[in-house]
Amino acid sequence: MGWWQVDADTLAAGRFVVSPLAETTAALKTLHRGSAGDPGERAWLDARLPAYRARLADDPPTALLVRCALGPAWNATFLTPAPSGDRDQDFPAELARVRDTPPATARTDLVEARGGAPLPAALRDRDDLPERAAALLDWVWRHTVLPDWPRRRRVLEADVLARTARLGDGGWAAALDGMRPGLRWLGENRLRIGVHGQPPRQLDGVRLLFVPVTPRQSWLCWDTGGRRPHRSAVVYPCSGALAEPDRPPAPGALAALLGPGRAAVLVLLGTPKSTTQLVALTGQGLGSVGRHLQVLRDARLIARRRAGRSVLYRWTEAGEGVVRAVTAAPRPSRPPSPAPTSGRSTRSR
């Protein structure tokens, strides 16, 4: 197993960030793989895979480039740059780093991704590989990620909030738990990254980033070029209820009973969530979510408990009953009573 040696200053400055480019690359990897990690991802894939395959069928050099870049040994480094670490990542700026890769560097990265195997002849002397990779990522962004980006961003921000809360309560061991297979905090400033055949890396003075994505994809990346600060990043899939794609809206009957905003909060509390997570997932303001929680608590539909520094809310038995009742399949209507068989009429007096 590979591991990273992380000094105290690097670890203290480590942070979670949301990256539109990482989300787009994860979508590209899912399209390239052609298999889904859950039913929601399956629906997304079924809807977008035909157009993606048609796009590559019309552009054989790019199709070959993708097969090499997402190779059996590694992702091509130029295709997966580590995010800058800024709070607001800008997709065009992130994409420009892919597009501006020197052609020779791109070819070297592709050979590495292929485990050292030479590039196919059709790619060997091309200088437009970074431009082609950037154009494909831009297509994936516009056609498969951007239409759903507000929801995706809320889910990613909720995951960051949850991981940050774990970090405050239990340190890095708790924050990294379940992040990706093989990833584990070993203590003594060592982070096991779970990749076979990778030598240990010393991360003194490196900006260490953790980047969630909604598809079931994970990879490691780093940026050591130019005069920019060196960065290393772990890209990992959101986990648990926060990663559920296309979560259905609150049932109409529940929204009519409680109001749409309050109903949206209630249906999310089948698993414990904090106020900040609910804000991120619903898109409602902090004050609105707080008022909804107070009303739901007063009605004894939810309860709260403290977990370290966080306060988590979850259904009570009554709350679960209300949600289950309005989401259950409607009962079949009773057939009308048969008409009297006697020819004698009946009248009420």
C-alpha atoms as one frame of an Amber mdcrd trajectory, in Angstrom:
protein
   0.000   0.000   0.000   1.215   3.530  -0.821   1.229   6.277   1.775   1.858
  10.002   2.066   4.019  11.526   4.786   2.227  14.717   5.826   3.935  17.225
   8.097   1.997  19.003  10.854   1.724  22.340   9.015   0.411  20.698   5.854
  -2.134  18.713   7.820  -3.288  21.757   9.775  -3.855  23.658   6.523  -5.679
  20.753   4.822  -9.160  21.619   3.638 -12.220  20.368   1.803 -13.134  22.091
  -1.474 -15.771  21.796  -4.198 -14.425  21.632  -7.755 -16.624  21.829 -10.897
 -13.779  20.305 -12.927 -13.451  17.339 -10.559 -17.230  16.789 -10.777 -16.984
  16.920 -14.578 -14.041  14.519 -14.667 -15.969  12.124 -12.426 -18.885  12.321
 -14.869 -16.482  11.625 -17.751 -15.066   8.598 -15.939 -18.595   7.283 -15.358
 -19.496   7.748 -19.016 -16.243   6.080 -20.063 -16.855   3.134 -17.733 -20.487
   2.836 -18.828 -21.670   1.365 -15.525 -23.464   2.982 -12.611 -22.975   2.822
  -8.863 -26.633   3.207  -7.879 -30.105   3.434  -9.470 -30.017   7.237  -9.665
 -26.668   7.170 -11.429 -28.050   4.468 -13.721 -30.893   6.755 -14.810 -28.427
   9.595 -15.413 -26.162   7.297 -17.427 -28.992   5.884 -19.538 -30.075   9.405
 -20.449 -26.621  10.712 -21.420 -24.526   7.791 -22.594 -25.924   7.672 -26.171
 -25.001  11.312 -26.825 -21.547  10.804 -25.311 -20.865   7.773 -27.489 -22.106
   9.628 -30.546 -19.750  12.509 -29.699 -16.755  10.154 -29.602 -17.863   8.257
 -32.713 -17.618  11.549 -34.604 -14.133  12.248 -33.180 -11.924   9.103 -33.284
  -8.708  10.842 -32.097 -10.460  12.100 -28.951 -12.008   8.675 -28.368  -8.551
   7.126 -28.481  -7.188   9.900 -26.241  -9.803   9.149 -23.558  -9.034   5.426
 -23.615  -5.370   6.206 -23.027  -5.924   9.002 -20.476  -8.132   6.833 -18.271
  -5.712   3.970 -18.558  -5.321   0.810 -16.546  -2.375   2.099 -14.519  -3.302
   5.702 -13.715  -5.247   8.745 -14.845  -3.221  11.014 -17.093  -1.987  13.701
 -14.695  -2.728  16.636 -17.001  -6.375  15.549 -17.244  -6.897  15.593 -13.458
  -5.102  18.622 -12.012  -5.480  19.258  -8.296  -7.869  22.164  -7.570  -6.391
  25.502  -6.592  -7.977  25.291  -3.147  -9.842  28.591  -3.531 -13.297  28.748
  -1.983 -15.019  29.485  -5.310 -13.607  27.280  -8.054 -14.297  28.613 -11.563
 -14.816  25.952 -14.236 -13.322  27.942 -17.156 -10.221  28.731 -15.088  -9.849
  25.107 -14.016 -10.341  23.942 -17.599  -7.682  26.360 -18.847  -5.088  24.438
 -16.820  -5.885  21.327 -18.853  -5.897  23.231 -22.138  -2.589  24.990 -21.375
  -0.651  21.764 -20.747   2.440  21.570 -22.984   1.851  18.880 -25.648   5.023
  16.994 -24.691   3.876  16.862 -21.063   0.482  15.531 -22.120   2.092  12.757
 -24.162   4.357  11.802 -21.252   1.360  11.677 -18.900  -0.525   9.456 -21.328
   2.358   6.998 -21.500   2.420   6.874 -17.689  -1.337   6.268 -17.613  -0.779
   3.299 -19.932   1.727   1.787 -17.540   4.671   2.765 -19.715   3.274   1.351
 -22.959   3.974   3.519 -26.035   1.185   5.690 -27.346  -0.775   4.475 -30.379
   0.625   5.821 -33.621  -2.435   8.027 -34.132  -1.546  10.025 -30.999   2.214
   9.857 -30.946   3.002  13.099 -32.773  -0.124  15.130 -32.087   0.237  18.532
 -30.432  -3.506  19.096 -29.989  -4.095  16.521 -27.246  -4.570  19.053 -24.391
  -7.014  21.045 -26.531  -8.970  17.905 -27.416  -9.119  16.813 -23.771 -10.326
  20.266 -22.695 -12.956  20.343 -25.449 -14.347  16.982 -24.325 -14.419  18.037
 -20.672 -16.226  21.227 -21.699 -18.793  19.130 -23.604 -19.339  16.854 -20.594
 -19.731  19.894 -18.332 -22.277  21.647 -20.540 -24.336  18.597 -21.495 -24.263
  16.371 -18.402 -23.239  18.387 -15.309 -24.210  22.050 -15.711 -27.991  21.414
 -16.090 -27.963  19.807 -12.632 -25.130  21.788 -11.060 -27.153  23.677  -8.391
 -28.385  20.384  -6.876 -24.975  18.739  -7.208 -23.300  21.698  -5.536 -25.692
  21.565  -2.571 -24.941  17.862  -2.112 -21.181  18.481  -2.306 -21.354  21.350
   0.169 -23.401  19.203   2.544 -20.730  16.507   2.389 -18.027  19.071   3.123
 -20.004  20.288   6.134 -20.421  16.743   7.411 -16.723  15.915   7.008 -15.685
  19.178   8.620 -17.910  18.418  11.609 -16.278  14.994  11.931 -12.873  16.628
  11.790 -13.776  18.916  14.666 -15.176  16.061  16.744 -12.731  13.219  16.092
  -9.740  14.557  14.167  -8.516  13.419  10.770  -9.092   9.746  11.516 -12.831
  10.455  11.839 -12.966  12.880   8.901 -11.337  10.384   6.511 -13.303   7.349
   7.674 -15.082   5.712   4.732 -13.861   8.339   2.273 -12.413   5.877  -0.262
 -11.239   2.256  -0.166  -7.806   1.914   1.400  -7.612   5.511   2.630  -6.794
   5.670   6.324  -5.049   7.948   8.780  -2.220   5.858  10.261  -0.979   8.352
  12.817   2.595   9.626  13.025   1.804  12.029  10.151   1.151   9.204   7.706
  -1.841   8.944   5.380  -2.334   5.567   3.716  -3.725   6.195   0.246  -4.442
   2.584  -0.697  -2.741   2.494  -4.092  -0.537  -0.481  -4.878   2.866   0.138
  -6.385   3.080   3.820  -5.463   6.166   4.836  -3.475   5.749   6.990  -0.340
   5.507  10.733  -1.023   6.697  13.505   1.277   4.130  16.321   1.408   6.066
  18.969   3.310   4.785  22.419   2.377   2.148  20.983   0.017  -1.440  22.179
   0.025  -3.493  19.102   0.903  -7.066  19.068  -0.429 -10.045  16.734  -0.177
 -12.549  17.025  -3.014 -16.006  15.358  -3.000 -17.805  14.347  -6.204 -21.316
  12.948  -6.584 -20.525  10.066  -9.013 -19.059   6.887  -7.514 -15.529   7.797
  -8.583 -12.284   8.363  -6.697  -8.712   9.232  -7.583  -5.563  10.993  -6.376
  -4.036  13.975  -8.124  -1.319  16.551  -7.672   0.131  19.610  -9.321   3.830
  20.358  -9.103   4.354  22.584 -12.133   5.359  26.210 -12.503   5.568  28.703
  -9.663   2.154  27.875  -8.225   2.012  26.282  -4.772   2.305  22.524  -4.941
  -0.991  20.776  -4.314  -2.064  17.202  -3.681  -5.694  16.130  -3.576  -7.855
  13.150  -2.741 -11.027  13.081  -4.847 -13.684  10.912  -3.231 -17.387  10.070
  -3.712 -19.998  11.562  -1.418 -21.284   8.882   0.899 -24.548   7.885   2.485
 -27.814   9.750   2.174 -26.087  12.935   0.967 -25.100  11.193  -2.263 -28.611
  10.135  -3.229 -29.149  11.590  -6.709 -32.523  12.854  -7.910 -34.065  12.684
  -4.461 -37.839  12.921  -4.952 -39.535  16.125  -3.781 -41.793  16.187  -0.772
 -45.118  14.491  -1.582 -47.847  16.915  -2.555 -50.064  15.886   0.350 -47.266
  16.554   2.844 -46.423  19.890   1.225 -50.111  20.873   1.400 -50.196  19.935
   5.083 -46.947  21.529   6.253 -45.976  23.888   3.462 -43.390  22.969   0.783
 -40.345  24.291   2.666 -41.156  22.566   5.940 -42.098  19.342   4.161 -38.771
  19.387   2.267 -36.930  19.569   5.595 -38.969  16.790   7.175 -38.493  14.237
   4.392 -34.711  14.614   4.645 -34.600  13.608   8.304 -34.883   9.858   7.866
 -31.171   9.979   8.680 -29.679  12.476  11.176 -28.644  15.818   9.713 -27.439
  19.122  11.061 -28.954  22.520  10.341 -26.075  23.418   8.037 -26.511  20.208
   6.068 -30.221  20.913   5.659 -29.445  24.423   4.439 -27.065  23.025   1.833
 -29.434  20.266   0.694 -32.631  22.301   0.499 -31.233  25.606  -0.701 -33.289
  27.407   1.961 -31.889  30.087   4.242 -30.529  29.318   7.685 -33.338  31.251
   9.377 -36.042  29.434   7.403 -34.594  26.009   8.166 -34.273  26.909  11.841
 -37.941  27.967  12.020 -39.054  24.779  10.263 -37.072  22.663  12.708 -38.592
  24.453  15.691 -42.155  23.912  14.424 -41.453  20.238  13.649 -39.969  19.763
  17.123 -42.959  21.449  18.754 -45.203  19.039  16.836 -43.014  16.147  18.045
 -42.329  15.024  14.495 -38.556  15.298  14.957 -36.112  15.127  17.847 -32.598
  16.418  18.232 -29.467  15.118  19.871 -25.959  16.420  20.270 -23.050  14.617
  18.571 -19.817  16.275  19.661 -20.124  19.907  18.616 -22.977  19.233  16.196
 -26.730  19.099  16.825 -28.444  16.482  14.663 -32.149  16.184  13.888 -34.073
  13.044  12.988 -37.652  11.768  12.751 -39.474  10.663  15.849 -41.760   7.669
  15.538 -44.626  10.078  14.878 -42.656  11.948  12.217 -41.741   8.733  10.453
 -45.372   7.694  10.546 -46.483  10.950   8.911 -43.920  10.671   6.112 -44.587
   6.995   5.521 -48.337   7.554   5.457 -48.227  10.136   2.680 -45.606   8.276
   0.624 -47.358   4.881   0.779 -49.210   3.611  -2.254 -52.877   4.713  -2.223
 -55.347   2.110  -1.144 -57.673   0.824  -3.853 -61.074   2.454  -3.705 -63.957
   0.335  -2.508 -66.217  -0.763  -5.366 -69.695   0.759  -5.338 -72.461  -1.225
  -3.674 -74.563  -3.192  -6.131 -77.926  -1.722  -7.008 -80.980  -3.343  -5.443
 -82.143  -6.356  -7.414 -85.763  -5.961  -6.449 -88.017  -4.070  -8.807 -89.530
  -2.334  -5.850 -88.224   1.196  -5.389 -87.126   2.576  -2.040 -87.676   6.098
  -0.823 -86.492   7.829   2.267 -89.187   9.186   4.491
